[in-house]
Amino acid sequence: MPLENLETTKEHWSVNDEALDIDNEDAELWFNRGEVLKELKRYDDSLDSFNKALNARTRL
């Protein structure tokens, strides 16, 4: 991953986690977190976030 993309990914991570601090039941935020973690090659953490997105979605 090019350095500029890594910096953008880290910024998305930070903003998304701040939003999850406010609303940790938002499926879209969990999905976005999973996408960022996937880009960072943190696959286990990414899968956990995708699962949380699915669980939040089913509670709607």
C-alpha positions in Angstrom: 0.0 0.0 0.0 1.5 3.4 -1.0 2.3 5.7 1.9 -0.3 8.3 1.0 -3.0 5.6 1.0 -1.8 4.3 4.4 -2.1 7.8 5.9 -5.6 8.2 4.5 -6.5 4.7 5.9 -5.2 5.7 9.3 -7.3 8.9 9.2 -10.4 6.9 8.4 -9.6 4.5 11.2 -9.4 7.4 13.7 -12.6 9.1 12.6 -14.5 5.8 12.4 -13.4 4.8 15.9 -14.4 8.2 17.3 -17.9 7.6 15.8 -18.0 4.1 17.3 -17.3 5.7 20.7 -20.6 7.7 20.2 -22.7 4.9 18.6 -21.2 1.4 18.8 -24.5 -0.2 17.4 -24.1 1.3 14.0 -23.6 -1.5 11.5 -22.2 0.8 8.8 -19.5 2.1 11.1 -18.5 -1.5 12.0 -18.4 -2.4 8.3 -16.2 0.6 7.5 -13.9 -0.4 10.4 -13.7 -3.9 8.9 -12.7 -2.5 5.5 -10.0 -0.3 7.0 -8.6 -3.2 9.0 -8.7 -5.4 5.9 -6.6 -2.7 4.1 -4.1 -2.8 7.0 -4.0 -6.6 6.6 -5.4 -7.2 10.1 -7.7 -9.9 8.9 -8.8 -11.4 12.2 -9.7 -7.9 13.5 -11.4 -7.2 10.3 -13.5 -10.3 10.5 -14.5 -9.4 14.1 -15.7 -6.0 12.9 -17.6 -7.5 10.0 -19.3 -9.8 12.5 -20.2 -6.9 14.7 -21.7 -5.2 11.7 -23.9 -8.2 10.9 -25.0 -8.5 14.6 -25.8 -4.8 14.7 -27.7 -5.1 11.4 -29.8 -8.0 12.7 -30.9 -6.0 15.7 -32.6 -3.3 13.5 
